[in-house]
């Protein structure tokens, strides 16, 4: 086992690049990438870094040269032979050949496209422009690089034993959470923490700790490299970028209203079973479900990623009931702002009424809150989003106005088209 | 840096003997050994293991074969060249050639004598008989072996991440203590924790953590191997075994009353400065100081190793004042049952009145209290004492009747000879 503290101390990371593989990314990115590669390969998309935590002055904390070094390193990566073998030969969600030979040939040849980096006062402007299936693969590594460089800036000032004790405290903290999750009948959790992880080595430790501590309660990890290295299930389905880009491409209000369903229609053609998970909140969950075609009610589950999670689950249950489905046969995946207590609470609340699963992110792989002076290692809210497609801005509303993004006039239009009224504002921590 | 948890997990210690060197022992043992080698080389002494914590069934927890293996390994050790060089060439307490060439020649040739091990119900009877300078060197390694084997029995049942978290918690706990000790002006602490350490690797970690965390406030370690490896001061002076054996050898009550002073008279001839530390409690501190010759008041300090430490310090201060000495020039060393809070409290209480120093033992190197279910790693009170000399039983009274040892009739005689009245009983935890 790697002694993380010592590795951090000895090398100051010179030999440890932050992102070390093309598959050091979330599984759903690869699934979506294949879908985009098939359905919208020529769409030109811009991804952009958005630091929702303005009080974290990234450009003051992170040296621009170091940032470029890490991003350049990512551009030097290509899929390794063993990684390709794993993607081609492994079973994902019970299915062989999840990735087509055409996609794999393309992916093997891929290098990530150029990035654009500029400092604007205390923040970085970091954007990625290009064809959708290429630029979309920047999101996760870009976030991981910024999160980890910000952490390294703090760690660099710490002594050898301070580091050991820092990691000791973080380990203890996670283990106590694992102990809280243990033994709840049927409670299953997956690691969704790649993008905002403290570091790769730390995520790898967290995943292993979950495996030993939770046994069969641990469902797997969204991180493909760790799933491959540790023989775990790779977990994930789809994300907001699909409806956001599809919607931006819509030429009329009618086409816009239809766009989110087009996404799932394409997905329906490609996937079945546990991969048929609806992410309904991009433009408001209630309206989305009300207007949804009946075939969507036949899907396996719903992922709740914004708003009050219990309220979201109630909406999902009511919708299934209204469509004549038995909620107990359905899967609700909670994936927003989770921590151990919340997971246990939601599990107790819903486990007898639906199948429940959890995608645990930031507070699994980056809970260094309260572990340093001034809390300079506390996780913060950084995202990297598709902001335009073929020159048209994207919009996200979600079930929490604090997570909304896009130009104000477009937000108003989307609210009108999708019939979104007043929404409850909820603080976005991570 | 060694990742202790992984080492524990990977090897189940087959490659890590518990005691790995002739100088993996307390510095004062070597000082006393030289004194005994010079003054009483032919005295036949028996050392015996005494488990004051009868509720810890050592023979149930520790496999006899494993115990023999570890003890046999110790008998196979001899002083290494680099160790001899260090003892011959290093400066101890500011003095070169602390160890004479005669002693070093003898020590280089030494192998530890045979041991006698027998199981008696749930405890082990472990004794060492032979010439005093040889058998006395068994005390520290024998205790370290039993403490660590008892720990291993518990650790063996733990998973890989459970172990990582166990050590993470122990590290966090110690670091918090170090932070509590930090910054108190003039507060100086030494490691006295070899005999009841959790393990060698753990003691080594604790010592390094003290060094980084406390800087100049960390005075050094009693462990010679660690002092040598880490370039630290080796700390220690003398112990109860000297007056206990000298007293057992006394043929009359008059000789008995004089014996503890004979010890210090021999010591006076050999050492000066900070090595002239009185350990006054073997047969009651008050009586010992009252009857002490005046030249003892000229010594540098007093070590308080039983009874209420603050009361002991007050007695010492009053004694110095009565003998016309300035207590502010004197050193009080606290070494009994210390933990961080107590150290800070005693420091605040006495730092302006005397020079204060601390020998921190078990709760520095073995505080695994509360870290496992049923607290099966909590330290316990194990000692290994000289029980007879030339066929006559030894006696220890100390300032706490719960620490007294020896045949009841002899205890009575000693109490009479040394004028010891009622004493306050204090719980002995470690």
Interface residues (C-beta under 8 A of the other chain):
Chain A: X1 X2 X3 X5 X6 X9 X159 X160 X161 X162 X164 X165 X167 X168 X169 X171 X172 X175 X208 X209 X212 X213
Chain B: X1 X2 X3 X5 X6 X9 X159 X160 X161 X162 X164 X165 X167 X168 X169 X171 X172 X175 X208 X209 X212 X213
